[in-house]
Amino acid sequence: MNYDITSLWKSTSPRFVVVLDAECAYDHEAHGRYLAAERCTPADIADLHPRDRRHDPRATPRWPCRRITTLSWLVMTEAEDGLRPVRLETRSLPEQDEASILKSFFDDMEQLGSVQLVTWGGFHTDLPQILIAAMDAGLRLPASLAGLMTPWRRDASGHLDLCTEICGGATPAHLAEVAARLNIPAKLTCRPNLVSQLMEHGKWASVRSVCEGDVLSCAALLMRRRHLSGASTSVFEAMRRLTGFVVEHCDHRSYAADWRRYGEQLFHDVMTSETAKLDALAEN
């Protein structure tokens, strides 16, 4: 799927929208150093309730003691009639370590120039993870991501957390919850709590599918959100572009068949609705 990129801009300022997701694993060495600094012993956490263990950093490593194993990003252009997917990139273990993954991502963002990052819950997860990993690797942020240095300035950060935008003042919801309401494919590869097991068993193709799947679901939500303000011709056209992109470029992934069926069902529903309208007009 090739586009004349220069013909797609809404303005004279080139702009890409990049939907991003990361998968991480525990860094047990870093966590060990944390436990040593806290003078924590096994006895300190032995009696914790399982529910408390999940939230106690002594028992379960929090984001500073995790490392990025997989990073996926979907590059889209913003045209007069809505967003258009251009390419989907994924970098992960075992071919690349965390530093190499981030360098590939930063190099791509540097080439793109002006970008807006979009995540689901990334303000609390993906972006702090990316920044601390870059600090650890001695990397510099590309100019296009300089706004991430001031994440609290939401209007100037260059990052849109779609979870915050959609949930507003309501209790933050899972990506799959919102996708389920809108009948958007989500979590097609496996249950979220099984991703760590995929990593442990070296099932990196499946981990990449998980990460890409979250990116595609988030992109679909972004397109639906944009339609509220008239930023796309129609929901059907937006979803047609996304499903067409997945079928053409991601056919090697297990999730592609689900997205193909989703696109076919959308087409069927639209045709059924239009036929019903024509029949009603004919009766009148």
Salt bridges, closest charged atoms under 4 A:
ASP27 OD2 - ARG67 NE 2.75
ASP56 OD2 - ARG58 NH2 2.76
GLU78 OE1 - ARG15 NH1 2.65
GLU78 OE2 - ARG226 NH1 2.79
ASP81 OD2 - ARG84 NH2 2.99
ASP81 OD2 - ARG241 NH2 2.58
GLU89 OE2 - ARG87 NH1 2.98
GLU89 OE1 - ARG91 NH1 3.19
GLU95 OE1 - ARG208 NH2 2.60
GLU98 OE1 - ARG67 NH1 2.77
ASP107 OD2 - LYS103 NZ 2.97
ASP108 OD1 - ARG87 NH2 2.68
ASP136 OD2 - ARG67 NH2 2.96
GLU165 OE1 - ARG225 NH2 3.98
GLU177 OE1 - HIS174 ND1 3.93
GLU212 OE1 - ARG253 NE 2.97
ASP214 OD1 - LYS187 NZ 3.04
GLU237 OE2 - ARG240 NH2 2.71
GLU237 OE2 - ARG241 NE 3.09
GLU248 OE2 - HIS249 NE2 3.94
ASP251 OD1 - ARG260 NH2 3.49
ASP258 OD1 - ARG261 NH2 2.99
ASP269 OD1 - HIS268 ND1 3.57
GLU274 OE2 - LYS277 NZ 3.46
